[in-house]
């Protein structure tokens, strides 16, 4: 059987069962593509790809725990020879820059005609890679992933673990985040939970830098959620936040000048 006539093996990854089933149904209407696995989160996706070795992975962008971006990065760095199509609920304006040769995207709700176009593009790239006897360009993929993270990451929801559940919150609902004993706690007006990010640097990179300030090495605050600024010793400040407990957060000496300039204190 020639490369052109081989069926593409695909895995569908989405934490929403209905969205996953709908995408699988649409793929089932197309010739030359076989859904060989499904996954409802990033960890399951990594396992499924390892077990099934698909040609194509359709990845939801927003998932609790590992995002679609993070799953793709891990697979790329592991040398997995697969192509990726991202599935996103963001509007056309936010993602129009991402339509490059390395990867395609689908907007939710997925339209059958657009899915056909994406699969055709993926098939062309996969066949080219087979003829060239080399995997997709890791450099191109990494560059695209970085672009998508920068454009979309600051708008996306955050997954917080509260008790034994994962809850999704909009990034602008976050009042502050802190790290203690390598555990990151994120607080909104109504809840407090832990994040899967390993460091505050990683969390901060996914948030709007104009809004979220690292006022202390252990604290990240939403400057729109500051209730009161209390003068402290040595011309430093304590920030009282707008969460339910009125949490007090210290401002480091290095950040005090920036805060004064911004608030014209």
N, C-alpha and C positions, 0 to 999 in steps of 0.2 A: 504493500500500500504506500502511495507517495505521501510526502509531507502535506501536500495540498489537500488530500482527501481524508487525512486523519481527523478524528473528532477531537475537539478541544475539551480537556478535562478541567472543570471549574469547581471552586469552593465558594460558598456564599456565607458571609459573616455579617451578622446584624443582631443586636441585642433585643430587637423587637420581633417577636415571633411572626406576627402578621406581615410585617414588611419583608421578612426573610422568605416566608411562604409565597408571597406575591411575586417576589423577584425570581424565585425558583420556578414558579408557574410560567412566567414570561419567558424564561430561558428554555423551558420545556417546549415552547412553541417554535423555537428556532431549530434549524437543521445544523448538524455538525457540532453540537455542544452537549456535553454530558455533565450534569451536576453530580460530583462524586462525594460531596460532603457538605455539611453545614456546621456553623459554630455560632454560639450566642454571646461569646466574649473573646477577648484577646488571647487568653491562655488556651481556650479550646481551639482557637484559630491556629496558633502555633503548633499544637499537637496534630490537628487535622492535616495541615500542610506537610508536616514531617511524615505522616503516615501515608498520605495519598499522592504526594508529589504532583500537584496539579499544574497545568499550563497557565491558568488564570485564577486570580483571587479577587473577588468582588468584596471590598471592605467598606463597612460603614465607618464614617469618620468619628462619630461620637458614641463611645461605649464606656460603661463603668470600668474602672481599672485601667487597662491598657487601651489607648485610643487606636483608631485605625492607622494613624501616622506611626505610632510606636510599634505596632505589630509589623508594619512594612519595614521599618528600620531594622528591627531584630532579624527579620528574614533576609534582608539584604546583607547584613553584616555576617550572617551565617553562611552566605554564599548560595542561598536557595535560588535556583533557576526558575523564576516565576514572574509573570507580569501582573500588574495591579490596576484595577479600576476602582476608584473611590466613589462611594455613594454618600451624598451630602444633602442636607435640607437647606443649605445656604442659597442665596439668590444668585442670579446670573452675574451681577456686577461684582460680587465678591470672588467669583471663581473664574472669570473669563481669562485671566492671565495664566491659568494652569493648563490650558489646552495645548500641550506640547507633545512631542513624539514619544516621550518616555512612558506616559501613562494617560489614561482618559478618566472621565468623571461622569457620574449620573446624578441628576437632581431628583430629589424626592418630591412628589410621588413619581416613580419611574414610569416613563412613557415607552410603549413598545417600540415605536419608531426610533427613539433615541437610543434604546438598548441595542437595537439591531446595528445602528451606526457604531456604537462602542465596541461591540463584538467583532464587527468587520475590521475595525482599526486594530484591535488586539490580535486578530488572526493574521493580519498583514505583518505586524511586528514580530509575532511568534515565528511565522514562516521565514522571515528574513533572518532572524536569529538562528533558526535551524540550519539554513543554507550556509550561514557564515560560521557555523559551529562555535558560536560564542554566546554567552548569556547577555541579557539586557545590560546597557551601560549603567553600572552602579553609580558612577559620578553624576550622570544625568538624573537618575532617580533621587539621589541624595539632595541634589540642588532643588528639584521640584518639591520634595518633601519639606525642605526648609522654607521654600516660598509659601507652601500651603500652611505650614505651622505659623509663620509670621502673619499671614493674612487672616487666617481663620481662628487660630488658637486663642487670640485675645477676645474673641466674640463667643466662644463656646461655653458650654456648661461645664461645671466641675462635679465630679463624683465624690461624695463624702460618705464615709462609713459611719453610720450611727447605730449603735448596738449591733445587731446582726444583719442590718439592711444597708444597701447603697442608695443614697438619695442624690438626685441631680439638682444643682442650684445654678442660677445664672451668675456669671462672674461679677456683675455689678451689684449683686446682693451681698457679696462678701464684705464684712466690716473689717476684719483683721485676721491675720494668720500668724502663728507662732511655732517655733520648734523647741522641743525639750526632749533630751535623751533620744535624739534621732527620730522622734515622732512629730509629725506636722499636724497641728490642730487648726482647723478653719472655722471661723465663727461668723454667722449671719445674725440678723435681727431675731430670728426665731429658733435657731438650732446651732449646735456645735458638733463637729464630727472630725474624723481624721482623714487625711489625704494619702493617696498612694504615692505621691511624689516623694522622692528620697531626700531632697533638699529644698530650702526656700528659694534658692537660685532657679531650680527647675520650675517651681510653681510661679515665680515672678515672671519667668520668660513667657508664660502663657497668658499673662495679664497685661492690661494697658499700662505702659510705663508712665503715662501722664497722670494716671489716677492712683496707681498702687506704688507706694514708696517704701523702701527698705529703711525705716527710721532707726533701726538697731539691728545688729547682726542676728538677733533672734526673733525679730518682729517685722512684719509687713503690714502696712495699713492702707485702707482706702481713704484718701484725703477728703472725700466727700462724706465720710461717715464719722468725722471728728466732731464731738459734741462740745468739748471744752479744752483749752490749752492752759495748763497750770504752770506758772513759773516755778523753777526748781533751783537748787543751789548751783553756783558757778555758771549762772546765766543759761542753764539748761532748762528743758521743759518735760512735763508729763502730759501725755494725751489721754483725755477721757473719751472713750469711744461710744458710739450710739447703739451698742448691743444691749441686751436685756440686763446685763450685770454692770454696765458702765465701766468696763474694763479699763484699767490705767496702764498705759504703755510708755516706757521711757524713750526719750529721744537721745541718741548718742551724740557726743560732742561734734563728730564730723558732719552729722546731719542737721545740727541746730542752725547753722548759718543758712543752709538751703531753706529750711522751714521759715526762718525769719524773713528772708527775701521774698518767698512766695506769699506769705501772709502779711508782709509789710509790718512786722512787729517792731 
